[in-house]
Amino acid sequence: MTGRPSTGSTNVHRTSPQATPTTEPAAHPGGAGFDTDVLVVGAGPTGMLLAGDLAAAGVGVTLIERRPHERSNITRAFGVHARTLELLDARGLADELVRQGTPITGLRLFRRLSLDLSRLPSRFPFLLITPQYEVEKLLERRAVAAGVEFRYGTELTGLELSGSSVTAHTTDATGTRTTLRARYAVGADGVRSTVREAIGLPFPGVSVIRSIVLADVKLAEEPADLLTVNGVGDAFAFIAPFGDGWYRVMGWNRGRQVADDEPVGLDEVRDIARRALGTDFGMHDARWISRFHSDERQAPSYRKGRVFLAGDAAHVHSPAGGQGMNTGLQDAANLSWKLASVVLGRAPDPEVLLDSYESERHPVGAAVLRSSGAIVRLAMARTPLRRAARSLAAAFLSAVRPASAKAMGMISGIGISYDAPRGSHRLTGRRAPDLRLTEGRLYELLRGGEFVLVAPPGGEPDVPPVPGRVIRAHWTTDRRTALLVRPDGYIAWASGAGTPR
């Protein structure tokens, strides 16, 4: 898969037996011959961050979502990592979200592995426990304010690709069929992505673990640790607080491997907790209980012509490490500025820029599959030898600071970097920390959605051409390093010596 626009066309249609004759939508600022610049499918966190970024940049965006517009208080994702908070900070949303959640500065796994998140080199040195729906509310509010056109209760039923456009066929809750013509489309529609299926991309992988139970409960006894997790070979369990008296419980029992639709009750959840943790903490008043299975899958390509995949539509993995929603949001932050630059005619080589989304994010998705898979396999260790190996690994990571720093960097996203062209400065491709500059904090300056050039006082270095405007800022010290920071907070170019802090 080259990722270049197809010279032919791909046609995939599904029609509803209740569908009524097609109606054309009202005009949308997509330009002559287009109903919208970018069609985003899926109103989860990934789709809404992407849509909001595009609209804020001046791109016409239509977002369709098959579900009706109602925010449930039930959610699988519940943790926001440091790197994701930095990206939300670059959109003016992080501080509000932090006020609503519960920060956790320490993780203790398998009773022997302790990770001190307070050592993360970030403005947000913690894991924020907050439900996914709180993240969605903030992102939706921003997207609406930026001008995104939302169409809830609207299902994608067909997609046609050409070298110059994407044509989508949709059906709403009343059976009304609509055709939308866009310059580009993004599938952020989850693990069962209709977009991915429509463009013919496979989703290879395996089912890692069956019959995981999830529950939101209240506890009679408060756990000693804010985040409680342990595995004993035949069971593992995880408990985290939402901060409002409710707790999220996740558990697995090797002896009860049943189908996802098999009924699950609070007694089963209590039993798993007692097996793995030695107590159920007096669980009661469950407001939600569910059963699911966990897969490890990744699309071989994140792009086909003018269509892109992001979030769970591109990759899915075990919930261990809480990296799912976070990885999807980071996908969106990487793609949004590139797609906006191309749509607005700013990119000197549009295809190279668009291809870089896959070349940068596909390896990250693969790494997350490996790291989350390793955690869940450690939790499932059954034999005495494997449990002994787990204990040794836990002791090593707890005692050896560089190893624990690397582990925390991967899980939190702080340690993720992108490959740089041969001969580039060693800082190129690395995440930029939230630098204190004469003009203010770096991530406040990034809220304009543009590149930021950090230069020595009085210095104006020549920088390579960029697709967009450059905001100029300066060190507060006599540091001589010059940095060109991309809109997603990664260093695009650097000159001089030194490491930014």
N, C-alpha and C positions, 0 to 999 in steps of 0.2 A: 504494500500500500504506500503510494508516494505522497498522498495528502494533497496532490494538485487537483484543481477542478477538472471534472470529467468532461470530455469532449462529446460524450453521448448523453444519455439520460437514464435515470432509474425511476421506475414507476411501481409503487406499491400502494394498493388501495384496499380499504375495508369499508364496507357500507353497512349502515344500520337498516334493518327491515322497517323501522318506523320513520326513517328519514323522510323529510319533506323536501320539496324542490330547493335547489341551491339559491341562497341570497348573497348578494355582494355586500361587504362591509363598507362603513363610511370611510372617507379618505383619511389616511394617516400620514404623518410627515415622513414618508419613506422616499420621496422623490418621484419623478415622473415614471409611471409604469409600475410602481411598487406600492403596496399597501402599508408596508413598514420596512424599516432598514433591517432589523434583526427580530426574528421570532424566537422566543425562549419558551420551551416546553417544560413545565414543572415549576410549581410555586413553593418548593422547599427552600431551605436556606441558600443552597447553591444557586438556584435559579433567580432568587430575589436579589442576592448580592450582585450577581452579574447584570441583571436587568437594571438595577439602580445605578450601577457604575456607568453603563452605556448611556442611559437617559441623562445622567448628570453631565456627561461629556457632550451632549447635544445630539445623540443618536436616537432615531425613532425606534421604540421598542414596544412590541406586543407580547404579553406573557399569557399563555393559556394553561389552564389547570383543570383536570377532569373532575376533581372534587369540588363540592360547593364551597362557598366562602364562609367557613366557620372554623375557628381555631379551637381545637380540642385541648383539654388540659392533660391529655395523655400523650406521652412521648417516649421514644426509645433513647434518644440522645440526651445527655444531661450534663456533659462537661465541656468547657471551652478552654483550650490550651493557650499558652502564652503567645505563640506566634499568631494565632487567630485573633487574640485580643489586640495585638499590635496592628493587624490589618483593620480591625474595627475602629481602632484609635485613629487611623488614617482616614476614617470616614466620620469621625466625631461621635461614635456610638459606644465606645468601650467603657467610659466612665459611668454612664447610665446603667449599662448591663452589670458592671461590677457592683454597683450599689444594690442591685436586686438579688445578687447571688451570694454564695458562700465560698470564700477563697480557702483553698487547702494548700498548705506549704510543704507538707510532708506526705510521702506515700510509703506504706509498709506492706510488702507483698510476701505471702507465704511465711509470715512471722519472722523472717530472717533478713529479708531484703528491705533496706530503708533508703529512700531517695529524698534528698533535701532540696525541694524545688525553690526554696528561698535563695539558693545560690545561682539560679538562672540569671544570665546577664540581660535582663529585660525590665522594663517598667512594670511588668506584670509577672513577678516571680512566684507563680502559684497556678494551680488548676482551679478554675472557677466552676463550682457546681451550680448549674442553673438549667432549667429544662429547655429543650429545643424551642418550645413555643414562645419563650421570651425572646430568643434570638430572632425568630421569625417575625414577631410583632415589630421589633425595631427596624428590621430590614424592609418589611412591607411599608411601614410609615415613610421611610426614606425613599423607596421606589415610587410610591404614590406622589410624594412631593416633587420628585424629579420629573414626573410626567409619564411614567410607564402606564400603558393601557392594559389593565387586567381583564381577562375573560375567564371567570371561574365557571365550573360546570360545563366545560368545553373539552371534548376529547379529540385528539388527533386521530384521524382515520386513514390518512394517506399522505404520501410525501413524494414529490417529483423533483429531481435534481437536474440542473443543466449547467452549462459553463458560466452563466450570468445570473442565475436566480435559483431560488428554492420556492416551490409551490406547495402549500400545505392545504389539506382538506380536513375540515373539522365538523363535528356535530355537537350541538349543545343539548342541554337537558330536555328541551322541548322537541328535539328531533330535527331542528333547523340546521341545514348544511350550509357551510360557508367556505369559500376559497380565499386564501391569503397568499399573496406573492411577496417574498422578502428577498433581500440581498443575501442574507445568511440566516442560518438557524442553529440553535444550540439545544441539544437534548440533555436536560437536567431532570429527567423524569424517572429516576430511580432504577432499582435492580431489574425490574421487568420493563425496561425502557422500550416504548413503542418507536421512538426515533431510532434507536440502535437496530431494532429489528427491521425497520423500514429501509435503512441504508445497507442492510445485508452484512453487518459486522457481527461475528460470532462473539460469544462470551464464555470462553473456555475456563475450566477450573474444576474444583471438587467441593463436595460438602464436607466441612471440617468436623462439625459437631452437631448432633441432632438433639432435639427435645430440651432446649434451653428454656427455662421459665423466667418470666419477668413479672414483677409485682410492685405496686406502690402501696405501702402499708404504714401504719403507725406502730411505734414500739413502746412497750412498757418500761424497758431498760435502755438507757442511752449507751451505745458502744464507747469503749475507751478511746478508739481512734475515729477521727472524722470519716476516714475511708477504711473500710474493713474488708479484707479479702484473704481467702485461704483455699488451698486444695489439698485433699488427702488421698488422692488416687482414684477412689470411686465416686467422689463428689467434689465440687467446688462451689463457693458462694461469694457474693460481693454485696456490700451494703454501703450506700452513700446517702447523705442527707440532702433534701431539697432546700432546707433552711426555714421551712414553714411548718414543721412538725411531721411532715411526710418523709418517707425514706424509699429509695429505689432499691429493690432486691433483685439480683440476678443469680440463678443457680442451675446446677446440672447434676443429675444422678445417673451414674453409669448403668445402674440396675433398672432404670425405667426409661427406655428409649422407645418412644411412641411417636405417632404422626403429629404434625402441627395442629390438626383439628381435634385431637384428643382432649377432652375436658381437663382442666387443671383447677385445683382448689387451694385454699390457704393451707390446709393440712399438708399438702405436698410441698409447698414452699417452706413451711416450718421444718419438715423432716429433712430437707436438703440442708437448710441452715444448721441444724443440729449436727448432721453428719460432718459438715465441712468446718464449722466454727465452734462446735461444742455447745452452742446455745442458739435459741431462736429469738432472744431478746424480748420475748413476750409479744410477738407480732399479732396485730389485730386490725380490724376495720379496713380490710383491703378495698381500695377504690377501683383497682384494675389489676387483672391477672391475665397473662397471655403465654403462649408457648410458640417457639419458633426454632428454626435451624439456622446455622451459620455456614455460609459458603466462602470460599476464596476464589474469586474470579476477576479477570481483567480483560478488557477488550484489547485486541492486538494493535489497534490504532485508535487514536482519539479524534481523528478527522477523516472525513471523506468529502472531498471537494469543498462545498460551501456549508457543510454540516459538521458540527463539533459535538463531542460528548464531554460531560463534566460530572463530577460527583459519583454517586452510586451507579449511574448509567455507564460509567467508564470503568469502575473498579468497586469491588465489594470484598469485605474481609471480616474476620472475627471481631466482636465488640471489645476484645481485650485491648487495653490502652486508651479506649475512648477516642480513637482517631478518625472515625468515619465522617461525621459532620465537619470536623476541622479540615480534613484533607479536601473535601468538596469545596469548602469556602476558599481554601487556598488555590484550588483549581480556578475558581471563578475570578479571583483577584489577578491571576496570571493572564487569563484569557481576555478579560474585559478591556484593558488598556490597549492591547494589541488589536483587537477587533475594532475598537473605536477609532484607532489611528488609521486603519485601512478604510473604514466606511467614510471617514471625514477627509480622505485623500491626503493624509499627512505622511504616509509610509513610502519611502523611496523604493523599497522592494517589498511589496505586500506579501508575496508568497513566502519569502524567507521569514518574515516576521510571523505570519500565521503558522508556518510549520514549526516555529520555535516553541509554540505551546505544547505540542506533543513531545518534542525532543527534551523539554525540560520537565514536564509533569508526568510522563509515562514512567520514567525511572523512579520518581518519588512514589507513585502508586505501587510499583513493584516492591519497593523497600518497605512500605507500610504493610503490604501483604506478608512479607517475611517477618517483620518485627511483631506484628499482632499475632501471627501464627505461632511464633516461638513462645510468646507468653501463654497462649491457650494450651499449647502442648506441654509446657512446664506444669500448668495447673492440672492437666489430665494425667500426669505421670503416675503410672500404676505400680510398676515393679519396684522393689527396694533399691535396685541399682539406679533406676532413673530418678527416684526421689532423692537418693544420695547426691546424684549429679546436680539436681535442682538446688539442693542445699549448698553445695560448693559454689555453684554459679551465683547464688544469692549472696553468699558471704564475700565472694570476690568483688561483686559490684558494689557492695556496701563499704568495703575496706579500701578499694583502689579508686581514688578520686577521678583520674582521667577516664576510667571505664564508666563510672557512674555518670560523669558529665556527658559522655557520648550518648549513653542510654537516655538521659533526660533531654538532651538536645534533639534526639530523634523523636521521642514521644511528644514533646512539647512543640516541635516544629522549628525551634530556635536554631538547631544545628543543620537544617536543610540548606543546601546551596546548589547552584547550577553549574554545569560544566562551562568553562570559558574557552574561547578560541585560543589556539596555540600562540604563545608569545604575549598573552595578555598579562597585565599586572596581577599579582597574586590575590588581590582583593576582588577582582572581577568575578561576578557570579555569587558572591557571598551576601548574606542578609546584612543590611545596614542597621546598626543599633539606633536607638532614639537619641541622636546627638543633640547636645545643647549648643545652639548656634547664636550668633549675634541677633539674628532675625527671629529667634524662637526655637521651639523644639522641632526636630526634623519631621516627625510624624504629623505635627500640626501643619507644616508647610506642604506635606503630601496631600492634604485634604483638597487641594485644587486639582488633583488628578493629573498633574504634570510632572516632568522630570525636575529634580532639584540638583543644582550644581553647588557643592560645598567647596569653597576656595579659601586659600590663605588670605589674611587681611591685606587688602589692597591689591590682591592678585586676581587676574582674569585669564585663566588658562584657556587655550584653544581646545575645544572638545569636539569629538566626532559629531556628525549630523544626527539629530534625533527626530523621531516622528511626533513633533509637537513643540510646545513652548517650554522654555527652560526658566525655572525660578532660581535666582542667584542668591546664595547665602554664604556666610563666612564663619570660620572658626572664631571662637572667643579667645583663643591663645595664638601663639606664633607657629602652630603646626603648619608644615609645608605640604602635606598631602592634599591632593585635589580628588574629589569624588563626584561622579555623576550617578545619581540615584534614580532608578526607574520609579514609575508610579506605584508599583507593587512593593517597594521597599527593598529591592535588590540592587547591588552595585553594577552598573552597566559599563563603567570605565573608571580607571583610577590612574593617578600619576604621583610619583614621589614615594617617600618612605613612610613607615609608621603604620600602626594598626588603629583604626578608629575605636573609641570607647564611648 
